[in-house]
Amino acid sequence: MRPVVTFVALTACLFAFAVAGVLAAPTDDGRDAVAVDADVPDPDAFEAPDDPGVATVDGRDYERLGAAIEAAGPGDTIHLDGRFDERVVVDTANVTIAADGPETAVVDGGGEGDVLAIEAPNVTVEGVWVRNSGWESDGEDAGVFVDGSDATLRSVRLTEVTFGVWVDGADRVTVANATVVGREEVASHVERGNGIHLWNTTDTVVRDSDITRVRDGIYFSWAESVEARDNRMWDLRYGVHYMYSDDNLLADNLAFDNDVGYALMVSSDLAIANNTAIDNRGQSGYGILIKDIEDTTVRGNVLADNAKGLYVSNSVENRIESNLVLENDVGVHATAGSSDQTVVRNSIINNDVQAFTTRREVIAWNDSGAGNYWSDARTIDRTNDGTSEIRHRPAGTVERLVHEQPQAAVFTESPAFAVVRLAESSFPVIESPGIVDHHPLTDPPHENWRRYYADGRDQ
């Protein structure tokens, strides 16, 4: 019998033994805690002013904000102090509504409709607390409803709202340093509104904001050329949700303790860079979900301690590069319909299942010069170029068995399963469907990956 055939036969025998012994294997997931360094506000620690409101414009004081807005002209600033119980519409262009900080001025909508509606261009709202919108999640009840382009919301606080900010066909809107807190008493995320809802907008910016207790943190619908950067999102369905939105930048955001960190759907030409998704373990449990996405780059993100770090479905011609995929139940899951993905220079470390695919073919995750770092790969670098001369099969027969028979997961580190993996990695003739890395890296591109562990390990 030829050596390769003999080896395959031996592998098959050991594989059968492993399956038979699965139910007797001990369980020890060995998971180490991953830390979240999230400097976010306590959503229950805010205290609103109770003094009657005073709105000052052009040296005159008004008891009601609506009256001050009617008196203001283009270029005027309306200064707020105290509490205003009213719903207001801003229909004068180039007006600023400002307070010394959210603790000094609050506008309460009484639980009906929009609290503050901006219908004119170039309106600025700064340092104001807006709260208690209507409850209709099927409508547009928002803390701030923006229907005027070139609006700026800066250092605002929005609480007890269904939708925090709704941008409705207005362009060049800026939301910066905002805090959005929905209603905890609406238990289901699906029945809540979105934190920042962007519809049919171009060249809008959302940055440096904290969003919690809503449905989706930042929701994109037919939004283009939008920059969302340095936002923190938690206790949500999706931290960020793209639908029918092209040519957008998502960078340096943090999404944790959600169902899904970042859900990218039915969009193209996205740049997803340097974001962090940690401990997203809801019903779906994805760090980044990519579904029906084209021509998109996912680079430099940290996906740690999620149910699935990265999930790719029915997506084509995307580049997945230089991401850290750490301590997830499943590191990367690619499904049928996804093709022409370039997957290189990622650090895929200590996931229960490093990668998995349902595609019935062999998929190469490398380019001509390099592949990815796999913490469980057997590597040999004779040329000292940082890549191994031995290919690696992160997803093959073992992973498919575990997917089809979940009880087998407790035995994946057994010597028998190790032999199966060795056969698939060492003998190119053994080409069961799955993922192959022809040039695995010998060292992780992310040298500081240990800092994400709660115990602060240094080795």
C-alpha positions in Angstrom: 0.0 0.0 0.0 1.3 3.4 -0.9 2.4 5.7 2.1 -0.3 8.3 1.6 -3.0 5.8 1.3 -1.8 4.1 4.5 -1.8 7.4 6.3 -5.3 8.2 5.2 -6.5 4.8 6.3 -4.9 5.3 9.7 -6.4 8.8 10.0 -9.9 7.4 9.2 -9.5 4.8 12.0 -8.4 7.3 14.6 -11.2 9.7 13.5 -13.8 7.0 14.0 -12.3 6.3 17.5 -12.5 10.0 18.3 -16.2 10.2 17.4 -17.0 7.1 19.4 -15.3 8.5 22.5 -16.8 11.9 22.3 -19.5 11.5 24.9 -16.9 10.3 27.5 -14.5 13.1 27.0 -14.0 15.6 29.8 -15.3 19.2 29.3 -13.0 22.1 30.0 -13.3 25.1 27.7 -10.3 26.8 29.4 -11.6 30.2 28.4 -9.8 33.1 29.8 -11.7 36.3 30.6 -11.3 39.1 28.0 -11.4 42.6 29.5 -13.3 45.6 28.2 -11.8 49.0 28.9 -14.9 51.0 28.3 -15.0 54.5 29.7 -18.7 55.0 29.4 -21.1 57.0 31.5 -23.5 55.5 34.0 -26.9 56.0 32.3 -28.7 56.2 35.6 -26.5 58.8 37.3 -27.8 62.0 35.6 -29.6 64.7 37.6 -31.8 67.2 35.8 -32.3 70.8 36.9 -35.7 71.6 38.5 -35.6 75.4 38.4 -38.1 77.0 35.9 -36.6 77.5 32.5 -35.2 80.8 31.3 -34.4 81.2 27.6 -32.3 84.3 26.8 -31.9 85.8 23.3 -30.6 89.2 22.4 -30.7 90.3 26.0 -34.4 89.3 26.6 -35.6 86.5 28.8 -38.4 84.1 27.9 -40.2 81.6 30.1 -40.8 79.3 27.2 -38.2 78.0 24.7 -40.8 78.2 21.8 -41.2 81.9 22.4 -37.5 82.5 22.4 -37.2 80.6 19.1 -39.9 82.7 17.5 -38.1 85.9 18.6 -34.7 84.8 17.4 -33.3 85.7 14.0 -30.6 84.3 11.8 -27.3 84.4 13.6 -28.8 84.6 17.1 -27.9 82.4 20.0 -30.6 81.2 22.5 -29.1 80.5 25.9 -31.0 78.0 28.1 -31.0 77.6 31.9 -33.4 75.4 33.9 -36.2 73.1 32.8 -38.6 73.5 29.9 -41.6 71.3 29.6 -42.5 71.7 25.9 -42.0 70.4 22.4 -40.5 72.9 20.0 -39.8 73.4 16.3 -36.8 75.4 15.0 -37.8 76.9 11.7 -35.3 79.8 11.5 -32.0 79.2 9.8 -28.6 79.8 11.4 -29.8 79.7 15.0 -27.9 78.3 18.0 -29.6 76.8 21.1 -27.0 76.4 23.8 -26.6 75.7 27.5 -23.6 75.6 29.8 -24.0 71.8 30.0 -26.8 69.1 30.1 -26.9 69.4 33.9 -28.0 73.1 33.6 -30.8 72.9 31.0 -33.3 70.2 30.0 -36.1 70.2 27.5 -38.8 67.6 28.4 -41.3 66.5 25.7 -43.9 65.0 28.1 -43.8 61.6 26.4 -45.3 62.7 23.1 -43.9 63.1 19.6 -40.5 64.7 18.9 -39.1 66.9 21.6 -37.0 69.1 19.3 -37.6 69.3 15.6 -35.1 71.1 13.4 -36.7 72.2 10.2 -34.3 74.9 9.1 -30.8 74.7 7.8 -27.6 75.4 9.8 -29.1 75.0 13.3 -26.8 74.2 16.2 -27.8 72.6 19.5 -25.1 72.5 22.1 -24.9 71.4 25.7 -28.6 70.8 26.1 -30.4 67.8 27.7 -33.4 66.6 25.6 -35.6 63.9 27.1 -39.0 62.1 27.2 -40.0 61.8 23.6 -43.0 59.9 22.4 -43.1 56.1 22.6 -43.9 55.1 18.9 -41.1 53.0 17.6 -43.0 52.4 14.4 -43.2 56.2 13.8 -40.5 58.7 14.2 -40.8 59.8 17.9 -37.3 61.2 18.6 -35.4 63.4 21.0 -34.2 65.5 18.1 -35.7 65.2 14.6 -33.5 66.7 12.0 -35.0 67.8 8.7 -32.6 70.7 8.0 -29.2 70.2 6.4 -25.9 71.4 8.0 -27.3 70.9 11.5 -24.9 70.4 14.4 -25.7 68.6 17.7 -22.8 68.9 20.1 -22.4 67.7 23.7 -26.2 66.9 23.9 -27.8 64.4 26.1 -30.8 62.4 25.0 -32.6 60.2 27.5 -36.0 58.5 27.9 -36.3 58.6 24.1 -37.5 56.1 21.5 -35.2 57.4 18.8 -32.4 59.6 20.0 -31.6 61.5 16.8 -33.5 61.0 13.5 -31.8 62.5 10.5 -34.5 62.6 7.8 -33.1 63.4 4.3 -30.8 66.2 5.6 -27.2 66.3 4.5 -24.0 67.3 6.3 -25.3 66.8 9.8 -22.8 66.5 12.7 -23.6 64.6 15.9 -20.6 64.9 18.3 -20.0 64.1 22.0 -23.7 63.0 22.4 -25.1 60.7 25.0 -28.1 58.6 24.0 -30.0 56.5 26.5 -33.2 54.8 25.6 -35.9 53.4 27.9 -35.0 50.4 30.0 -38.6 49.7 30.7 -39.0 48.7 27.0 -37.5 45.3 27.6 -37.3 44.1 24.0 -34.6 45.7 21.9 -36.8 45.2 18.8 -39.5 47.4 20.3 -37.1 50.2 20.9 -36.0 52.9 18.4 -32.5 53.5 17.2 -30.0 55.7 18.9 -28.9 57.7 15.8 -31.1 57.0 12.8 -29.6 58.1 9.5 -32.0 58.1 6.5 -31.1 59.4 3.0 -28.2 61.5 4.2 -24.8 62.3 2.7 -21.6 63.7 4.2 -22.9 63.3 7.8 -20.6 62.7 10.8 -21.3 60.8 14.0 -18.4 60.8 16.5 -17.4 60.6 20.1 -20.8 59.5 21.3 -22.1 57.0 23.9 -25.3 55.0 23.0 -27.2 52.5 25.0 -30.6 51.0 25.8 -31.9 51.5 22.2 -32.4 49.0 19.3 -29.5 49.8 17.1 -26.8 52.3 18.1 -26.2 53.9 14.7 -28.6 52.8 11.9 -27.8 53.6 8.3 -30.5 53.5 5.6 -29.6 54.9 2.1 -26.8 56.9 3.8 -23.6 57.6 1.8 -20.3 59.2 2.6 -21.0 59.1 6.3 -18.1 59.0 8.9 -18.8 57.2 12.2 -15.8 57.4 14.4 -14.9 56.9 18.1 -18.4 56.0 19.3 -19.2 53.6 22.2 -22.2 51.3 22.0 -23.6 48.7 24.5 -26.8 46.9 25.6 -28.2 47.0 22.1 -29.4 44.7 19.3 -26.8 45.9 16.9 -24.1 48.5 17.7 -24.0 49.7 14.1 -26.4 48.6 11.4 -25.9 49.3 7.7 -28.7 48.8 5.1 -28.5 50.0 1.5 -25.7 52.4 2.4 -22.5 52.7 0.3 -19.2 54.5 0.5 -19.0 54.9 4.3 -16.3 54.9 6.9 -16.6 53.2 10.3 -13.5 53.6 12.4 -12.2 53.4 16.0 -15.6 52.5 17.6 -16.3 50.2 20.5 -19.3 47.8 20.6 -19.7 45.5 23.6 -22.4 43.5 25.4 -24.7 43.6 22.3 -26.4 41.0 20.2 -24.2 42.0 17.3 -21.3 44.5 17.4 -21.4 45.7 13.7 -24.0 44.4 11.2 -23.1 45.2 7.6 -25.9 44.3 5.2 -26.7 45.0 1.6 -24.1 47.7 1.1 -20.8 48.2 -0.8 -17.6 50.2 -0.6 -17.4 50.3 3.1 -14.2 50.9 5.1 -14.4 49.2 8.5 -11.2 50.1 10.3 -9.8 49.8 13.8 -13.1 49.0 15.6 -13.4 46.8 18.6 -16.2 44.3 19.3 -16.1 42.5 22.6 -18.5 40.2 24.4 -21.3 40.4 21.8 -23.2 37.2 22.8 -26.9 37.8 22.2 -29.2 35.7 20.0 -26.8 36.0 17.1 -23.6 36.9 18.9 -21.4 38.3 16.1 -18.6 40.7 16.5 -18.9 41.7 12.8 -21.6 40.4 10.6 -21.1 40.8 6.8 -24.1 39.9 4.7 -24.6 40.8 1.1 -21.6 43.1 1.2 -19.3 43.9 -1.8 -16.0 45.7 -2.4 -15.5 46.4 1.3 -12.4 46.5 3.4 -12.4 45.1 7.0 -9.0 46.0 8.5 -7.4 46.4 11.9 -10.4 45.5 14.0 -10.4 43.6 17.3 -13.0 40.9 17.6 -12.7 39.2 21.1 -14.9 37.0 23.3 -17.9 37.1 21.0 -20.0 34.0 20.1 -18.6 34.4 16.5 -15.9 36.9 15.8 -16.5 37.4 12.1 -19.4 36.0 10.1 -19.4 36.3 6.3 -22.5 35.4 4.3 -23.3 35.9 0.6 -20.6 38.6 0.2 -18.1 39.0 -2.6 -14.8 40.8 -3.4 -14.1 42.0 0.1 -10.7 42.3 1.8 -10.4 41.1 5.4 -6.9 42.1 6.6 -4.9 42.7 9.8 -7.7 41.9 12.3 -7.3 40.4 15.7 -9.7 37.5 16.2 -9.3 36.4 19.8 -11.1 34.0 22.2 -14.4 33.7 20.4 -16.4 30.6 20.3 -15.9 30.6 16.5 -13.3 32.9 15.1 -14.4 33.3 11.5 -17.5 31.7 9.9 -17.9 31.9 6.1 -21.0 30.6 4.5 -22.1 29.6 1.0 -22.4 32.4 -1.5 -19.3 34.2 -0.3 -16.4 34.3 -2.8 -13.4 36.2 -3.9 -12.5 37.2 -0.3 -8.9 38.2 0.4 -8.2 37.1 3.9 -4.6 38.0 4.9 -2.4 39.0 7.9 -5.0 38.4 10.5 -4.1 37.1 14.0 -6.6 34.3 14.7 -5.8 33.3 18.3 -7.3 30.9 20.9 -10.8 30.6 19.5 -12.7 27.5 20.4 -13.1 26.9 16.6 -10.6 29.0 14.7 -12.6 29.0 11.4 -15.5 27.3 9.8 -17.1 27.3 6.4 -20.2 25.6 5.0 -18.8 25.9 1.4 -18.3 22.6 -0.3 -14.9 23.4 -1.8 -11.4 24.3 -0.7 -10.9 28.0 0.0 -7.5 29.6 0.2 -7.0 32.3 2.8 -3.7 33.9 1.7 -2.2 36.0 -1.0 1.0 35.2 -3.0 3.3 36.3 -0.2 1.6 35.7 3.2 -1.4 34.2 4.9 -2.6 34.6 8.5 -1.3 33.8 12.0 -3.1 30.8 13.6 -2.3 30.1 17.2 -2.9 26.4 16.7 -0.9 26.0 13.4 2.2 23.8 13.1 4.8 26.0 11.3 8.3 25.7 10.0 10.1 28.7 8.6 13.3 27.5 6.9 13.8 30.8 4.9 13.3 33.2 7.9 10.7 35.2 5.9 8.0 35.0 8.6 5.9 32.5 6.7 5.7 28.7 7.1 6.6 26.2 4.5 3.8 24.0 5.9 0.3 24.9 4.9 -2.4 25.0 7.6 -6.0 23.7 7.4 -8.0 25.7 10.0 -11.3 24.4 8.8 -11.7 20.9 7.5 -13.1 17.5 8.5 -13.0 18.1 12.3 -14.7 21.5 12.1 -17.4 20.1 9.8 -18.0 17.2 12.2 -18.4 19.6 15.2 -20.8 21.7 13.2 -22.9 18.7 12.3 -22.5 17.0 15.7 -22.1 19.7 18.3 -21.4 17.1 21.1 -18.1 16.4 19.4 -16.8 19.8 20.4 -15.5 18.5 23.7 -13.1 16.2 21.9 -11.5 18.6 19.4 -8.2 18.7 21.2 -7.8 15.0 21.3 -4.7 13.2 19.8 -7.0 11.5 17.3 -8.4 14.7 15.9 -4.9 16.2 15.9 -3.9 13.4 13.5 -6.8 14.3 11.2 -5.7 17.9 11.1 -2.1 16.9 10.5 -3.2 14.8 7.5 -5.2 17.7 6.0 -2.4 20.1 6.5 0.6 18.0 5.4 -0.8 16.1 2.4 -2.1 18.4 -0.4 -3.7 15.3 -1.9 -6.1 15.2 1.0 -8.4 17.9 0.0 -11.6 17.7 2.0 -13.8 20.9 1.7 -12.8 23.7 4.0 -10.2 26.5 4.4 -6.5 26.3 3.7 -3.8 28.8 4.4 -0.8 28.0 2.1 1.5 30.6 3.8 0.6 30.8 7.5 2.5 33.4 9.5 4.9 32.2 12.2 4.3 35.3 14.4 1.1 37.3 15.0 0.9 40.7 13.4 -0.7 41.9 16.7 2.2 41.7 19.1 0.1 43.2 22.0 -2.8 40.7 21.8 -2.3 39.6 25.4 -3.3 43.0 26.7 -7.0 42.1 26.1 -7.0 39.5 28.8 -8.4 40.6 32.2 -5.5 39.1 34.1 -3.0 41.3 32.3 -0.8 38.4 31.3 2.6 39.2 29.8 3.2 35.9 28.1 
